[in-house]
Amino acid sequence: MSPKAFDAIETEIFWARLVSIVDEAAVALVRTSFSTVVRESHDFACVLLDADGYSLAQSTISIPGFIGAMPRTLREMLKRVPREKLEPGDVLITNDPWLGTGHLPDFTVAMPVFRESEIIAFTCVTAHMSDIGGRQWSADAAEVHEEGLWIPVVKYLRRGQVNEDVHGIIETNVRNPGQVIGDIHAQISAAEVMARKLEEFMTEAGLKDLKLLAHTIHEHSAGVMAEAIRSIPEGRYVGETRGDGWDEPVNVRVAIEVRDGRVRADYTGTSPQISRGINAVLNHTFAFTVYPFKTIFAPHVPNNEGLLKFFDVYAPPGCILNAVPPAAVGARHLTGHLLPGAVYQALAQAIPERVPAESGTPLWSIVFKAPPGEKQRGSTTVLFFNGGIGADSIEDGMSCSSFPTNIEVTPVEITENLAPLRFQYKRLTVNSGGRGRQRGGCGQDIAIESVSETPLSVSLLTDRTRYPAEGLLGGAPGLTGYVRKNGEAVTEAKSLIHLDPHDVLEIGLPGGGGYGNPAERSKEALERDIAEGYVSE
């Protein structure tokens, strides 16, 4: 090994080893977690960062919204608890929306890794908790203080020992302390796995620190993204999209300027923040602005800081994409997940063959809270559902798939075993994908019956029930979604409703937009659509 640089083979081997370390931590998190949100839906990310707080590797199973947020979160945590105040065995924790991923349910734990009394890395894990106290997770809070327990940056472990004051505050303020505390401990276990495996790797490789390896990895990733940006014609491109919002629609407007090897995204002209929980913070906005570029230009490059250095993201303070405290942010993903559509609309003016149409998202989240009864325990169940993905210049959009996040769906059998719910049906929505030369992915129809002894409180976190996912370059929009209770439309599809025993909640997930002129779709493709049930005769 050269003392000054790693060759290509060494770099590839060492880089793959780092990815395997974070993936092993992800397995440990899944196997020790207590909630279906982490265990089944995989709403988490494990990240290894260098001593300066710049990401080196992120678990393969992870949430795109955490790509840009985690390094920024750690660096902000270190401003509040400096490195010189950290000792072996310390673990920091926070769920501050403006430091982290944008809402209170996401807890981030950060552990310093010491080698010869020096911090040489940090291991971080972010995971969505099943409950955070306050109001039931929903979109209808007026300010963040209604949404649950807000934890500043504090030490959850001190020299390996639990900080009982912090532990007690969390345990007392959540509805499911067993699940929440269990998931926090699972996060710490995953962080410890990363730290232990990193030390083993460095000993085997003869590395005293990670500075040179970090520099090499970042430079390689930066080279891939720099080349990609050079392939975009310089200029200013504007994209817009619209979401349901609450009383008024949410308008997202982005101006993307490609100049001198850098990309600047400016969201001036986007709707102002509102007194409901669909506001997003700048970390979340940054992540879902950069992610579309990652999907287009570097899908196979492992996530790390080198991919992010070329992007500047601006959203005016006080707009719905850069809300200021005490704005409610609990359902920020319903706004943040609109951003890739606006970015793709802008890039379509420069590289139309590379971008897809809009997807039938944001991700739908339905939260069922069941009070205890004579024969049932109290429970909070968070379920995720996906619509259709937008088509692109080559392929039809995928149906019932998660984008721009990649959360997995809890199997029906597990849900019915753990919660007082019964699924009556779950099927593709025929004709929901937007027509085009390539067809948008289909949404899905789902009916869920309450079999609870007691009335269920149900939070609806949905969008695109009023405004569809738009097509691209002549493609038609996808079908909008719907929410019904016992066959009657729910007027506000982001509200908190109640289900009495044997009431039925019906939801229809929206379809993705089509790509290109529908008249150009081949006869064979049309026949296949009909045969496979995507389109009616």
Secondary structure, 3 states (H helix, E strand, C coil): CCCCCCCHHHHHHHHHHHHHHHHHHHHHHHHHCCCHHHHCCCCEEEEEEECCCCEEEECCCCCHHHCCHHHHHHHHHHHHCCHHHCCCCCEEEECCCCCCCCCCCEEEEEEEEEECCEEEEEEEEEEECCCCCCCCCCCCCCCHHHCCCCCCCEEEEECCEECHHHHHHHHHHCCCHHHHHHHHHHHHHHHHHHHHHHHHHHHHHCCCCCHHHHHHHHHHHHHHHHHHHHCCCCEEEEEEEEECCCCCCEEEEEEEEEECCEEEEECCCCCECCCCCCCCCHHHHHHHHHHHHHHHHCCCCCCCHHHCCCEEEECCCCECCCCCCCCCCCCCHHHHCCHHHHHHHHHCCCCHHHCCCCCCCCCEEEEEEECCCCCCCCEEEEEEECCCCCCCCCCCCCCCCCCCCCCCCCCHHHHHHHCCEEEEEEEECCCCCCCCCECCCCCEEEEEEECCCCCEEEEEECCCCCCCCCCECCCCCCCCCEEEECCEECCCCCCEEEECCCCEEEEECCCCCCECCHHHCCHHHHHHHHHCCCCCC
